[in-house]
Amino acid sequence: MAYSFSSHYSLSIESTATPCRIRFINCRALVEEDTLVIEEFDEFPFPWDSDSNLPEVLHAAISYVWKGNPPPVIDSNETESEALDLGYFNVLGCEDGDPISISVLRSACLATLFYLAHPQVNYIWLDRLCIIQTNNEDKSWQITRMFDVYKNADPTIILPGGIQRLVPLDEETAWVHRAWTLQEALARPYAAFVLHLWEDEAGIVGGLEEETEGAIHVVQVPGPGRKGCALMNLDNLVEACAAGRLRWTPGMLGEDETPQQLEAREWRTVEDVRIIGASGAPSLHAFLDALRTLNSDVDSFRDYAIWKSALTRTSSRPVDMVFSIMGLLGVTLDPKAFGEDDRIGATIALAREILRKGGSASWIGVSTSAPPCRQLSTFPEFPETSVAGKALIRISAGDQEKIVEAGTIVDEDSLLGSVDIPDEEIMVRGEMDKEGYLSFRRRACIVTPVTAAVNLADCTECQRIREDPANQHLSAQSVDGKAWHFHEGVNFNKGKFPRVAVPLAFFSEVSLSVFEEHDVLLKLMLVQEHAPGKFHIISYFKIPDWDMVWERKVTLWEESSFTVGGPDIEKSNQTRDK
């Protein structure tokens, strides 16, 4: 399928494309013949070639934001004539997104053709052009295969500023705030590269801690009427953004060059690097944590970081907040089963499938300072969705409500193991019903408000105080500022005790902005019974445990069965029935 395009032209592939087929842009045709050719394939993922040990068809994929950085105001003295001469075009059905710059699309194709790892790559995937945007059947089919598109892409070319123009390293973008870009980057992170403006030569990038090196691959050198651009490894650039600077040296690594010779080179520094996110930005650091834990041997560690990063992001459709991460979590849902606003229903379906496959409820506790979701309390309240910009969430501040960036309320910590708790028991595992109630068994302890001064006959703590009133009752403060007494030894199944502390796991409190590990924390759910045998989360505990006293205590608590969800099930039903 060959298409012509001109400035401000709206393109549609519906009349020539077959629904439910995979499609790719032919890069060579675009670069060498100035022709947009989109080819269809019957089979995907592509069969494996045993001789080359590669897929029979190699492809790249583009990761970008639907609405990116606006094009600059062009002055007659500026060298932007290439973008102006080639022009822009729109895609029918994507009117709420940016127009596509032919110059940017051509640069992405150039980067694909010049990709050193696989010089024979000739195809690239761009959702805007490779999905029939006016056909819902094709959209749904493609959504279920998006993870495979990026998992098999080599390379994935990231356009942080969007499809209208390339941006320099010191220009901030919304890429790290958008939902779909998380899956696109993490599906195959070692093959993910950022395409950015670059006016210098090729070179080597030093990692933040100078332990790893990446490369700057020049794709296009600057010249009359055009700006230069280059590819850089995503992981190196994310580390550079977190540090706020990029350390690099001109020239590629020599075949026999030693580490000592490399260090003796002339090293340069690019300051104020923020193309993926500014140093200190919560969304950037949540994404960095996800990158660092992606290869963890323990699924709960990796999935916990993915859930955290996903919570800092947003999309135009609420349901896409689920579809955009399901592949990373090993699940495929049918998009046709949910309305575009049915985030609750899709989230329940995703969680149920994760648990059915033996996974853990690793989403619990990713944001202990956010209010629990009233329809699905094992999750925090979901941020608002939007077609552009950052994820925002409403939280209570005293008697007032305020809107804050969702990334600011995500816990800065990493999941840890425990010498006394097997890996498969680190996080909660169980079953979830269609209403979102999670049933599981876990050790637990009765808690009562400190202000209530409750004295329980079979509580070991109360017994100590009865024996010596000078003793202090075991207590802790929940994240909402309330103080609670812990009543160890009490069997709450034999009495009416509406509030219970249920341990989750141990975490390392990490400030990713300065790359230092801090306290070991025990994180617990504070659940309250709202119907016979049914509980919902009302808050959390984050208790420092430097000498592991709490870990020893938790292992002695009695194990009980819990069903946690809701409590506003009626509203949840109404949402899913839309």
Residue, then its C-alpha position, 0 to 999 in steps of 0.5 A: m500500500a503506497y500513499s502520497f502525502s502533502s502538508h495538512y493532508s489527512l491520510s486514511i488506510e481504511s480503503t486498502a488495509t485488511p482489518c486484523r493484520i499487522r502492518f509496518i512502514n517500509c523505511r527504505a521507500l520513505v528515505e530513498e523514494d519519498t514514498l510512504v509504503i505500508e506493508e501488511f503481513d499475515e503472521f505475527p510474531f514473525p517465524w524464527d529463522s534458524d540459520s540467522n537465529l533471528p525473526e524472518v522479518l526484522h522491525a523497529a517500533i516508534s515510542y512517542v507521545w500523542k500530543g508532544n512538544p509544540p513546534p517552535v516558532i520559525d524565524s526566517n534566519e533559523t535552519e528549519s527549512e527541511a521540516l517546512d519543505l517536507g511538511y506535516f500530515n494528519v491521520l483520519g481518526c487521530e484529529d486529537g493528536d499532533p500532525i506527523s512531521i514527515s521530517v521526523l518520520r524520515s529521521a526515524c526511518l534513517a535511524t532504523l536503516f543505520y541501526l548497527a546491531h541489525p543493518q538489515v532492518n527495513y520496517i518500522w511500526l507507528d501506531r498512528l499509521c499502522i492501525i486503521q484508526t477509524n476501525n474499532e475491530d482493528k484497534s482492539w486486535q492491535i491493542t492485544r498485540m502491542f506488547d509483542v510489537y515492542k517485545n520483538a522490536d529491535p530497535t525501539i526508537i523513542l521520540p520524547g517530544g512527539i511526532q512533530r519535531l525532534v527535541p534537544l537533551d535540555e528540553e523537557t517532554a511529557w514522554v515519562h508521564r504517558a501510559w503507553t510509553l512504559q510498556e513500549a520502553l520496558a518490553r525490550p529495554y536494551a534495544a530502546f534508543v532515544l532519537h534527539l537533536w545533536e549537533d556534535e559528533a558520535g561518542i561514548v556515554g559514561g554511566l552515572e556511576e561511570e560503570t557502564e557505557g553507552a553510545i551516541h550514534v549520529v543519524q544525521v549530521p547538521g547541514p544546510g537546512r537541517k539539524g543533526c540528530a543522534l540515537m542514545n541508549l535509553d538507560n544511559l539517558v534516563e540515568a543522565c536525566a536523574a543526575g541532570r547531566l550527561r558525561w560523554t567523550p567523542g569517538m567510538l570505543g576502539e577494538d583494543e581500547t582498555p578502561q584506562q585508555l578510555e578514562a584518559r580521554e577528553w570527557r565532556t559534560v552536557e548540563d541540564v539534561r531533562i529530555i526524559g524528565a528533570s532531575g528530581a521529577p517523581s515520574l522519572h525516578a519511578f521509571l528508573d526504579a522500574l528499569r533497575t528491577l526489570n531483570s529481578d529473579v522475583d516477579s513481585f519486585r519487578d511488578y511492584a516497580i511497574w505498578k508504581s511507575a504506571l500510577t505516575r502516568t496518564s492517558s486519554r482513555p481511562v481503560d488504556m491505563v490497564f491495556s498499556i501495562m497488561g503485556l508487561l504483567g503477562v496478561t492479555l485482556d479483550p479490549k472489546a469487553f470494556g468501555e473506554d471509561d471502565r478503568i475499574g472493571a479492566t483493573i479487576a480483570l487484570a488483577r484476577e488474571i495475575l492472581r489466577k496465574g500465580g502472581s502476587a497482589s504486588w500493587i498493594g501499597v505502591s502509594t500509601s499516602a494516597p486515599p484507597c480507591r473506594q470501589l477497589s481499596t487494594f488499589p490507591e485512588f486512580p489519577e485523572t486521565s487526560v490526552a496530554g500532560k501529567a497525571l494528576i490526583r485529588i487528595s485531601a489537605g485538611d478540610q480542603e482538596k488539592i490537585v497534585e502530580a500523581g508521582t509525588i504521592v508514590d512511595e519511594d521504596s523498593l521491595l525487599g525479601s526476608v530471611d524468614i519469609p520465602d519469596e513466594e510469600i513476600m507479597v499477598r497471593g490469593e483470589m479476587d472475585k468479580e467485585g474486586y474482593l481479594s481473598f487471602r491468608r496472612r498473619a495479622c494483629i488486632v489494633t485499637p486507637v491509642t485514645a481508646a485505652v482498650n485492655l484485652a484479657d488475652c493480649t500479651e501487651c496488655q498483660r505486660i502493662r497490667e503487671d507493670p503499668a510503667n511498661q509501654h504498649l507496643s504501638a505505631q502511627s499509621v500514615d494518616g497520622k493516627a496512633w494505634h496499639f497492637h494487641e498481640g496474641v488476640n484471636f480476632n476470629k473469636g471477638k468483634f475487632p473491626r480493625v486489623a493490621v496485616p503485614l505486606a512485606f519489608f521495603s528499602e526506603v530509597s531516595l532515587s534522586v540521590f541514589e542512596e538506600h535508607d531505612v528498612l521499613l515494614k509496610l502493613m495494611l490497616v483494614q477495617e471490617h464493613a460487612p461480615g467477613k469483608f474488609h477494606i483498607i483505610s490506611y497503612f503503617k510504614i514502620p522502621d525496623w533497623d534491628m528487625v524486631w518487627e520482623r520477629k514479631v510478625t512471624l509470631w502473629e496468628e494467620s487468618s483469612f481475609t477478604v479485602g475490597g470495596p467498600d463501594i461495590e454498588k458504584s463499582n457495578q454501575t461503572r462496569d455496566k456502562 
